[in-house]
Amino acid sequence: MQNFWCYIPATVLISLCALILSRRLFHIFQLESYQFHGYRKSVLRLFKRAWLPFIIFGIAAAAALFCIDTFILKETAGKEWLISGAAFAVAAVFTLYIHNSDRKRTEKKKLVYTARMKRLCAIHGVLVLVIQIVVLLVIGVPFAFYCFFIALLPLILMLSALIAKPVEKIIFSMYFNDAKRRLLENKRLIRIGITGSYGKTSTKVILAQILSTKFKVLATPASFNTPMGVTRIIRERLDISHQVFIGEMGARHVGEIKELCDLVNPQIGILTSVGPQHLDTFRTLDRIKNTKYELIESLPDDGFAVFSDDGAIVSDLYKKTTSPASILVGNEGSGAWADEIQVGNSGSSFTLHIAGKEPVRCETCLLGEHNIRNIVVSAAVADYLGVDMKHIAMGIASLKPVEHRLQLLKSAGGITVIDDAFNTNPRSSKAALEVLGMFEGRKILVTPGMVELGDKEAEYNREFGRNICGNADVVFLVGKKHTAPIREGMTDGGFDENAIHSVSSLNEAIEQMNQMLQSGDVVMYENDLPDHYSEN
């Protein structure tokens, strides 16, 4: 027992070091929306950064402490205190090294210590301390378990999250029910749900701006499209004066749209698209289709459903819908459509048609024909809610580009920048490349490609590479391993290999690009992978 108490001070301090070391693991867990499946895959994918340092340090620390005990201290009196101090010293040095390297690392989305993250940190810290004390009591010597303990920090975090799960479920249920009550107690509030594999955020922003010509609208900001995110916005921003609530509904797993519908209870549902987004977690396209359709199934008997006509899955889902208050929009002769389209590098103009109404000519600064389709969907909903064609056209004219979605920016030196850095996919990437191809001057593309596309990821990235041909003159591929299929597709399409630059990071791409930029160049940033996909 005397030996045991000698190690307690260092054990507490080492636990504190372990908590600091776990910061990078906390960051990955938060980036994966606290999902075990995503966290596990990210830790394995980032093995050299998220796990290997702990293994190396554990082995080195155990070896160092063994040598100190065996060859230096030998029979020295009170050596337990010296070994304990040495263990802490080694842990402290390693912690400072890791912490310093993390500080130097550029993070696109920093770790946010939300209330949930603080609870997880507290549970993790206590668990780390308990594990050390238990193992110390059982084994009796610190260096014998040091390698084991440090190397398993990524797994210990998962155990901490598992312990926290019941608590988080209770807390979330309280917030969820409160948000649901706030929505339903406003009897005049019109509740709209938007989902789709892509296009939902742009459609949400467009619809909110058009409806704002007549109503006071609250739409979930940015990409707040998870149950927790939507719950938070309702509780923090919804008030009795709001007349319309628009909730974006995202999903990475089966049943998540249904959960959001249980919260929002939408009266109007919009299905923008169905495609191979998040195939990594859904596994099959059928599961994606069924999950997205949960929004339409949740609508009341007098609800209104809008389907964006893609001539494929969404159109098929419309055909199976039995609700009389549902329309298919997007193509001529449907509930709403656009023709006489003129698309340029500064915006678009078109004639908007809504069944039973006089057509109206519209102009917008938004780029790309796919954005016109999003506008048509939004116009159909606005018409259903009583907004006249004149005010719909005014709303369309006032539209602002959605941040990081084909956002046109002017840079110094006559350089044009197109920011399309948010979460690209096979459909939107093709549309973005077509927009780039319309511009005059030398066209430069910077991209890390696409992720979360399951077993077909390489195939889609290869097709992306083929689509680049003819639309870009110079390409920077960010992430040499992940972008290899893109390079293959570009090579197959006859792209000049001397104009392809494979780099390790976005910063490296920008440094190299700045050395060649000249007036008149057009630079497009297509997708920007989060930190847990970085190869750097």
C-alpha positions as CSV (number, residue, x, y, z in Angstrom):
1,M,0.0,0.0,0.0
2,Q,2.9,2.3,0.8
3,N,4.2,1.8,-2.8
4,F,0.8,2.5,-4.2
5,W,0.5,5.9,-2.5
6,C,3.9,6.9,-3.8
7,Y,2.5,6.7,-7.3
8,I,-0.7,8.5,-6.7
9,P,0.5,12.2,-7.3
10,A,2.2,11.2,-10.6
11,T,-0.9,9.2,-11.6
12,V,-3.1,12.3,-11.2
13,L,-0.7,14.5,-13.1
14,I,-0.3,11.9,-15.8
15,S,-4.1,11.7,-16.1
16,L,-4.1,15.5,-16.7
17,C,-1.5,15.0,-19.4
18,A,-3.6,12.3,-21.0
19,L,-6.6,14.6,-21.0
20,I,-4.6,17.3,-22.8
21,L,-3.2,14.6,-25.2
22,S,-6.8,13.6,-26.1
23,R,-7.6,17.0,-27.5
24,R,-6.9,15.8,-31.1
25,L,-9.2,12.8,-30.4
26,F,-11.9,15.1,-29.1
27,H,-11.6,17.2,-32.2
28,I,-12.0,14.2,-34.5
29,F,-15.0,13.0,-32.5
30,Q,-16.7,16.4,-32.8
31,L,-16.0,16.7,-36.5
32,E,-17.7,13.3,-36.9
33,S,-20.8,14.7,-35.1
34,Y,-20.1,12.5,-32.1
35,Q,-20.8,9.4,-34.2
36,F,-18.9,6.2,-33.2
37,H,-18.7,4.8,-36.7
38,G,-17.2,7.9,-38.2
39,Y,-14.8,8.4,-35.3
40,R,-13.5,4.9,-35.6
41,K,-13.0,5.2,-39.3
42,S,-11.2,8.6,-39.0
43,V,-8.9,7.3,-36.2
44,L,-7.9,4.4,-38.4
45,R,-7.6,6.5,-41.5
46,L,-5.4,9.0,-39.6
47,F,-3.5,6.3,-37.8
48,K,-0.1,8.1,-38.1
49,R,-1.5,11.3,-36.4
50,A,-4.3,10.0,-34.2
51,W,-2.9,6.7,-32.8
52,L,0.7,6.0,-33.8
53,P,2.2,8.8,-31.6
54,F,0.6,7.3,-28.5
55,I,1.8,3.8,-29.3
56,I,5.4,5.0,-29.9
57,F,5.4,7.1,-26.7
58,G,3.9,4.3,-24.6
59,I,6.6,1.9,-25.7
60,A,9.4,4.5,-25.3
61,A,8.1,5.5,-21.8
62,A,7.8,1.9,-20.7
63,A,11.3,1.2,-21.9
64,A,12.8,4.3,-20.3
65,L,11.2,3.7,-16.9
66,F,12.3,0.0,-17.0
67,C,15.9,1.0,-17.7
68,I,15.7,3.7,-14.9
69,D,14.4,1.1,-12.4
70,T,16.7,-1.8,-13.5
71,F,20.0,-0.1,-14.3
72,I,20.1,3.2,-12.6
73,L,18.1,3.1,-9.4
74,K,18.5,-0.6,-8.7
75,E,18.1,-0.9,-4.9
76,T,17.9,2.8,-4.2
77,A,15.8,3.6,-1.2
78,G,12.6,5.5,-2.0
79,K,13.0,4.7,-5.7
80,E,9.2,4.6,-6.1
81,W,9.0,8.3,-5.8
82,L,11.8,8.7,-8.3
83,I,10.1,6.4,-10.8
84,S,6.8,8.1,-10.3
85,G,8.5,11.5,-10.9
86,A,10.3,10.2,-14.0
87,A,7.0,8.8,-15.3
88,F,5.4,12.2,-15.0
89,A,8.4,14.0,-16.5
90,V,8.3,11.8,-19.6
91,A,4.5,12.3,-19.9
92,A,4.9,16.1,-19.5
93,V,7.5,16.4,-22.2
94,F,5.5,14.3,-24.6
95,T,2.3,16.3,-23.8
96,L,4.1,19.6,-24.5
97,Y,5.5,18.2,-27.8
98,I,2.0,17.1,-29.0
99,H,0.3,20.2,-27.7
100,N,2.9,22.4,-29.5
101,S,2.5,20.5,-32.8
102,D,-1.3,20.9,-32.5
103,R,-0.9,24.6,-32.0
104,K,1.2,24.9,-35.2
105,R,-1.3,22.9,-37.2
106,T,-3.8,25.0,-39.2
107,E,-7.4,23.8,-38.4
108,K,-10.2,24.7,-40.7
109,K,-12.8,24.0,-38.1
110,K,-11.5,24.3,-34.6
111,L,-12.6,22.2,-31.6
112,V,-15.4,24.0,-29.8
113,Y,-15.9,23.3,-26.1
114,T,-19.6,23.1,-26.1
115,A,-21.5,22.0,-23.0
116,R,-21.6,18.5,-24.5
117,M,-17.9,18.5,-25.1
118,K,-17.1,19.7,-21.6
119,R,-19.2,16.8,-20.2
120,L,-17.3,14.4,-22.4
121,C,-13.9,15.8,-21.3
122,A,-14.9,15.5,-17.6
123,I,-16.0,11.9,-18.0
124,H,-12.9,11.0,-20.0
125,G,-10.6,12.6,-17.4
126,V,-12.2,10.7,-14.6
127,L,-12.1,7.5,-16.5
128,V,-8.5,7.9,-17.4
129,L,-7.7,8.4,-13.7
130,V,-9.8,5.4,-12.6
131,I,-8.2,3.1,-15.2
132,Q,-4.7,4.1,-14.0
133,I,-5.5,3.5,-10.3
134,V,-7.2,0.2,-11.0
135,V,-4.3,-1.1,-13.1
136,L,-1.8,0.2,-10.6
137,L,-3.4,-1.7,-7.8
138,V,-3.6,-4.9,-9.9
139,I,-0.1,-4.8,-11.5
140,G,1.7,-2.8,-8.9
141,V,4.4,-1.1,-11.1
142,P,3.7,2.0,-13.2
143,F,5.9,1.3,-16.3
144,A,4.4,-2.2,-16.8
145,F,1.0,-0.7,-17.9
146,Y,2.2,2.7,-19.3
147,C,2.5,1.5,-22.9
148,F,-0.9,-0.2,-22.6
149,F,-2.6,2.9,-21.1
150,I,-1.3,5.5,-23.5
151,A,-1.7,3.4,-26.7
152,L,-5.4,2.8,-25.9
153,L,-6.3,6.5,-25.4
154,P,-8.4,6.5,-28.7
155,L,-10.4,3.5,-27.4
156,I,-10.7,5.0,-23.9
157,L,-12.4,8.0,-25.5
158,M,-14.9,5.8,-27.2
159,L,-15.6,4.2,-23.8
160,S,-16.0,7.7,-22.3
161,A,-18.5,8.6,-25.0
162,L,-20.4,5.4,-24.4
163,I,-20.7,6.2,-20.7
164,A,-21.8,9.7,-21.6
165,K,-24.4,8.5,-24.0
166,P,-27.4,7.9,-21.6
167,V,-26.8,11.3,-20.0
168,E,-26.6,13.0,-23.4
169,K,-29.8,11.2,-24.5
170,I,-31.7,12.5,-21.5
171,I,-30.5,16.1,-22.0
172,F,-31.2,16.0,-25.7
173,S,-34.7,14.6,-25.1
174,M,-35.4,17.6,-22.8
175,Y,-34.2,20.1,-25.4
176,F,-35.9,18.2,-28.3
177,N,-39.3,18.2,-26.6
178,D,-39.0,21.9,-25.6
179,A,-38.2,22.9,-29.2
180,K,-41.1,20.8,-30.5
181,R,-43.4,22.5,-28.0
182,R,-42.2,26.0,-29.2
183,L,-42.9,25.1,-32.8
184,L,-46.4,23.7,-32.2
185,E,-47.6,26.4,-29.8
186,N,-47.4,29.0,-32.6
187,K,-50.6,28.0,-34.4
188,R,-50.1,30.2,-37.4
189,L,-46.5,29.1,-38.0
190,I,-46.0,27.5,-41.4
191,R,-43.4,24.7,-41.0
192,I,-41.4,23.6,-44.0
193,G,-38.9,20.8,-44.3
194,I,-36.2,20.5,-47.0
195,T,-34.1,17.4,-47.7
196,G,-32.1,15.9,-50.5
197,S,-28.7,14.5,-51.2
198,Y,-27.7,17.9,-52.5
199,G,-29.2,21.3,-53.2
200,K,-31.0,21.5,-49.9
201,T,-29.0,24.3,-48.3
202,S,-29.1,26.4,-51.5
203,T,-32.8,25.8,-51.9
204,K,-33.4,26.7,-48.2
205,V,-31.6,30.0,-48.5
206,I,-33.3,30.9,-51.8
207,L,-36.8,30.0,-50.4
208,A,-36.2,32.0,-47.3
209,Q,-35.2,35.1,-49.3
210,I,-38.2,34.9,-51.6
211,L,-40.7,34.2,-48.8
212,S,-39.2,37.2,-46.9
213,T,-41.0,39.5,-49.3
214,K,-44.3,38.6,-47.6
215,F,-43.5,36.7,-44.3
216,K,-41.2,36.9,-41.3
217,V,-39.1,33.8,-41.9
218,L,-36.7,31.8,-39.7
219,A,-34.5,29.3,-41.5
220,T,-31.9,27.1,-40.0
221,P,-28.5,28.8,-40.8
222,A,-25.6,27.4,-42.6
223,S,-25.8,23.6,-42.5
224,F,-27.6,23.2,-39.2
225,N,-29.4,20.2,-40.4
226,T,-29.1,17.6,-37.6
227,P,-31.6,17.0,-34.8
228,M,-29.4,18.7,-32.3
229,G,-28.6,21.6,-34.6
230,V,-32.2,22.2,-35.6
231,T,-33.3,21.9,-31.9
232,R,-30.8,24.5,-30.9
233,I,-31.9,27.0,-33.5
234,I,-35.5,26.7,-32.6
235,R,-34.9,27.1,-28.9
236,E,-32.5,30.1,-29.4
237,R,-34.0,32.0,-32.3
238,L,-37.7,31.2,-32.8
239,D,-40.2,33.7,-31.4
240,I,-43.9,34.3,-31.7
241,S,-43.5,36.9,-34.5
242,H,-42.2,34.3,-37.0
243,Q,-44.7,33.2,-39.6
244,V,-42.6,30.6,-41.5
245,F,-40.0,28.1,-40.2
246,I,-37.7,26.4,-42.7
247,G,-35.8,23.4,-41.4
248,E,-33.0,21.9,-43.5
249,M,-32.9,18.1,-42.9
250,G,-29.7,16.2,-43.4
251,A,-29.0,12.6,-42.8
252,R,-26.1,10.2,-42.7
253,H,-28.0,7.3,-41.3
254,V,-31.3,5.6,-41.7
255,G,-34.1,7.1,-39.6
256,E,-32.5,10.6,-39.1
257,I,-35.0,12.3,-41.4
258,K,-37.9,10.7,-39.5
259,E,-36.4,12.0,-36.2
260,L,-36.2,15.6,-37.7
261,C,-39.8,15.3,-38.9
262,D,-40.9,14.3,-35.4
263,L,-39.4,17.5,-34.3
264,V,-40.6,19.9,-37.0
265,N,-43.9,18.3,-38.0
266,P,-43.6,19.9,-41.4
267,Q,-46.7,20.9,-43.4
268,I,-44.7,21.4,-46.6
269,G,-42.0,19.0,-47.7
270,I,-39.4,19.7,-50.5
271,L,-37.3,16.9,-52.0
272,T,-34.4,18.4,-54.0
273,S,-32.5,15.3,-55.1
274,V,-31.5,11.7,-54.3
275,G,-28.0,10.5,-55.1
276,P,-24.9,8.8,-53.8
277,Q,-24.1,11.2,-51.0
278,H,-23.0,9.6,-47.7
279,L,-22.9,6.2,-49.3
280,D,-20.2,5.4,-46.8
281,T,-22.7,5.3,-44.0
282,F,-25.9,4.4,-45.9
283,R,-24.3,1.6,-47.8
284,T,-26.9,1.5,-50.6
285,L,-28.7,4.0,-52.8
286,D,-32.1,2.4,-51.9
287,R,-31.5,3.2,-48.2
288,I,-30.7,6.9,-49.1
289,K,-33.9,7.0,-51.2
290,N,-36.1,5.6,-48.5
291,T,-34.6,7.9,-45.8
292,K,-35.1,11.0,-47.9
293,Y,-38.7,10.0,-48.6
294,E,-39.4,9.9,-44.9
295,L,-40.0,13.6,-45.2
296,I,-42.9,13.2,-47.7
297,E,-44.3,10.3,-45.6
298,S,-44.4,12.6,-42.5
299,L,-46.6,15.2,-44.1
300,P,-50.2,15.5,-42.9
301,D,-53.1,14.7,-45.3
302,D,-53.5,18.3,-46.2
303,G,-49.7,18.8,-46.6
304,F,-47.9,20.0,-49.7
305,A,-45.0,18.1,-51.3
306,V,-42.7,19.5,-53.9
307,F,-40.4,17.2,-56.0
308,S,-37.6,18.5,-58.1
309,D,-37.9,16.7,-61.5
310,D,-34.6,14.9,-62.1
311,G,-35.9,12.3,-64.6
312,A,-34.7,9.7,-62.2
313,I,-35.1,8.8,-58.5
314,V,-37.0,11.9,-57.4
315,S,-39.4,11.7,-60.4
316,D,-40.0,8.0,-59.5
317,L,-40.8,8.9,-55.9
318,Y,-43.3,11.6,-57.1
319,K,-45.1,8.9,-59.2
320,K,-45.6,6.7,-56.1
321,T,-46.9,9.6,-54.0
322,T,-50.7,9.4,-53.4
323,S,-51.2,12.8,-51.9
324,P,-53.2,15.1,-54.2
325,A,-51.3,18.1,-53.0
326,S,-48.0,17.2,-54.5
327,I,-46.3,18.6,-57.6
328,L,-43.3,17.8,-59.8
329,V,-41.3,20.9,-60.9
330,G,-38.4,21.7,-63.0
331,N,-39.2,20.6,-66.6
332,E,-41.5,22.2,-69.1
333,G,-45.2,21.3,-68.6
334,S,-44.7,20.4,-64.9
335,G,-46.0,22.5,-62.0
336,A,-43.3,25.1,-62.5
337,W,-40.3,25.5,-64.8
338,A,-37.9,27.9,-66.4
339,D,-37.1,28.5,-70.1
340,E,-35.4,31.1,-72.3
341,I,-32.4,30.6,-69.9
342,Q,-29.3,32.8,-70.4
343,V,-26.4,31.9,-68.2
344,G,-23.3,34.0,-68.0
345,N,-20.2,34.4,-65.8
346,S,-22.0,37.2,-63.8
347,G,-25.4,35.6,-63.3
348,S,-28.5,34.2,-65.0
349,S,-31.8,35.3,-66.5
350,F,-34.8,33.2,-67.4
351,T,-38.6,33.1,-67.8
352,L,-40.4,31.6,-64.8
353,H,-43.5,29.6,-65.5
354,I,-45.9,28.4,-62.8
355,A,-49.0,26.5,-63.8
356,G,-52.0,28.8,-64.1
357,K,-50.0,32.0,-63.8
358,E,-48.6,34.6,-66.2
359,P,-44.9,33.9,-66.9
360,V,-42.4,36.5,-65.6
361,R,-38.9,37.3,-66.6
362,C,-36.4,36.9,-63.8
363,E,-32.8,37.8,-63.2
364,T,-30.3,36.6,-60.5
365,C,-26.6,36.9,-59.8
366,L,-26.5,33.2,-58.9
367,L,-24.3,31.1,-61.2
368,G,-25.2,27.8,-62.9
369,E,-28.3,26.2,-64.3
370,H,-28.7,24.0,-61.3
371,N,-29.3,27.1,-59.2
372,I,-32.2,28.0,-61.5
373,R,-33.7,24.6,-60.8
374,N,-33.4,25.4,-57.0
375,I,-35.1,28.8,-57.7
376,V,-38.0,27.1,-59.5
377,V,-38.6,24.8,-56.6
378,S,-38.6,27.7,-54.2
379,A,-40.9,29.7,-56.5
380,A,-43.4,26.9,-56.5
381,V,-43.6,26.8,-52.7
382,A,-43.9,30.6,-52.6
383,D,-46.8,30.5,-55.1
384,Y,-48.5,27.9,-53.0
385,L,-48.2,30.2,-49.9
386,G,-49.8,33.1,-51.8
387,V,-46.8,35.1,-53.0
388,D,-47.6,36.7,-56.3
389,M,-45.4,36.5,-59.4
390,K,-44.2,40.1,-59.1
391,H,-42.9,39.6,-55.6
392,I,-41.4,36.2,-56.5
393,A,-39.4,37.9,-59.3
394,M,-38.4,40.7,-56.8
395,G,-37.2,38.0,-54.4
396,I,-35.2,36.3,-57.1
397,A,-33.6,39.5,-58.1
398,S,-32.5,40.1,-54.5
399,L,-30.9,36.7,-54.0
400,K,-27.4,36.7,-52.7
401,P,-24.9,33.9,-53.4
402,V,-24.8,31.2,-50.7
403,E,-21.5,31.2,-49.0
404,H,-19.0,28.7,-50.4
405,R,-21.5,27.6,-53.1
406,L,-20.4,29.0,-56.4
407,Q,-19.8,32.3,-54.7
408,L,-18.2,34.8,-57.1
409,L,-15.4,36.8,-55.5
410,K,-13.2,39.5,-56.9
411,S,-9.5,39.4,-55.9
412,A,-6.7,41.8,-56.3
413,G,-4.8,41.9,-59.5
414,G,-7.7,41.2,-61.8
415,I,-8.1,37.6,-60.5
416,T,-11.6,36.1,-60.4
417,V,-12.3,33.6,-57.6
418,I,-15.2,31.1,-57.5
419,D,-15.7,29.7,-54.1
420,D,-17.5,26.4,-54.3
421,A,-15.7,24.9,-51.3
422,F,-18.6,23.4,-49.5
423,N,-19.2,19.7,-49.6
424,T,-19.2,18.8,-53.3
425,N,-20.8,15.7,-54.7
426,P,-21.0,14.0,-58.2
427,R,-23.9,16.2,-59.4
428,S,-22.9,19.6,-58.1
429,S,-19.2,19.1,-59.0
430,K,-20.2,18.5,-62.7
431,A,-22.4,21.7,-62.6
432,A,-19.6,23.7,-61.0
433,L,-17.1,22.6,-63.7
434,E,-19.5,23.7,-66.4
435,V,-19.7,27.1,-64.7
436,L,-15.9,27.3,-64.7
437,G,-15.8,26.4,-68.3
438,M,-18.0,29.4,-69.3
439,F,-15.4,31.9,-68.1
440,E,-12.8,33.6,-70.3
441,G,-9.2,33.5,-69.4
442,R,-7.0,30.8,-67.9
443,K,-9.0,28.6,-65.6
444,I,-7.4,27.1,-62.5
445,L,-9.1,24.5,-60.3
446,V,-8.1,23.6,-56.7
447,T,-9.8,20.5,-55.3
448,P,-9.3,17.6,-52.9
449,G,-12.1,15.6,-54.7
450,M,-15.0,13.9,-53.0
451,V,-15.4,11.7,-49.9
452,E,-18.1,9.7,-48.1
453,L,-19.1,7.9,-51.4
454,G,-18.5,4.4,-50.1
455,D,-17.1,1.7,-52.4
456,K,-17.8,3.9,-55.5
457,E,-15.7,6.8,-54.2
458,A,-12.8,6.1,-56.6
459,E,-15.2,5.7,-59.5
460,Y,-16.9,9.0,-58.9
461,N,-13.6,10.8,-58.4
462,R,-12.3,9.3,-61.7
463,E,-15.4,10.6,-63.4
464,F,-14.8,13.9,-61.8
465,G,-11.4,13.9,-63.3
466,R,-12.8,13.3,-66.8
467,N,-15.3,16.2,-66.3
468,I,-12.4,18.5,-65.5
469,C,-11.1,18.1,-69.0
470,G,-12.2,20.9,-71.2
471,N,-13.3,23.1,-68.3
472,A,-10.0,23.8,-66.6
473,D,-6.4,24.6,-67.8
474,V,-4.4,24.1,-64.6
475,V,-5.4,21.8,-61.7
476,F,-4.1,21.5,-58.1
477,L,-5.0,18.2,-56.5
478,V,-4.9,18.5,-52.7
479,G,-4.0,15.1,-51.1
480,K,-1.8,13.0,-53.3
481,K,-3.3,9.6,-52.2
482,H,-6.9,10.5,-52.2
483,T,-6.8,12.4,-55.5
484,A,-5.1,9.6,-57.5
485,P,-8.3,8.5,-59.2
486,I,-9.0,12.1,-60.2
487,R,-5.6,12.3,-61.9
488,E,-6.3,9.0,-63.6
489,G,-9.6,10.4,-65.0
490,M,-7.9,13.5,-66.2
491,T,-5.2,11.5,-67.9
492,D,-7.8,9.3,-69.6
493,G,-9.5,12.5,-70.8
494,G,-6.3,13.8,-72.4
495,F,-5.5,16.5,-69.9
496,D,-1.9,17.9,-70.0
497,E,-0.1,16.1,-67.2
498,N,2.3,19.1,-66.9
499,A,-0.6,21.2,-65.8
500,I,-1.6,18.8,-63.0
501,H,0.0,19.6,-59.6
502,S,-0.4,17.2,-56.7
503,V,0.2,18.8,-53.3
504,S,-0.2,17.8,-49.7
505,S,-2.3,20.7,-48.4
506,L,-4.4,23.6,-49.4
507,N,-1.7,26.0,-48.2
508,E,0.9,24.3,-50.5
509,A,-1.5,24.7,-53.4
510,I,-2.0,28.4,-52.7
511,E,1.7,29.0,-52.4
512,Q,2.5,27.3,-55.7
513,M,-0.5,28.9,-57.4
514,N,0.4,32.4,-56.3
515,Q,3.7,32.1,-58.2
516,M,1.9,31.6,-61.5
517,L,-1.2,33.8,-61.1
518,Q,-1.7,36.7,-63.6
519,S,-4.4,39.2,-64.4
520,G,-7.5,37.6,-66.1
521,D,-7.1,34.2,-64.4
522,V,-10.1,32.5,-62.9
523,V,-9.6,30.3,-59.8
524,M,-12.2,27.9,-58.6
525,Y,-12.0,26.2,-55.2
526,E,-14.1,23.0,-55.5
527,N,-14.7,21.3,-52.1
528,D,-12.6,21.7,-49.0
529,L,-12.4,18.5,-46.9
530,P,-12.6,18.8,-43.1
531,D,-9.5,18.3,-41.0
532,H,-10.1,14.6,-40.3
533,Y,-9.6,13.9,-44.1
534,S,-6.4,15.8,-44.4
535,E,-3.4,13.9,-45.6
536,N,-1.0,16.5,-44.2
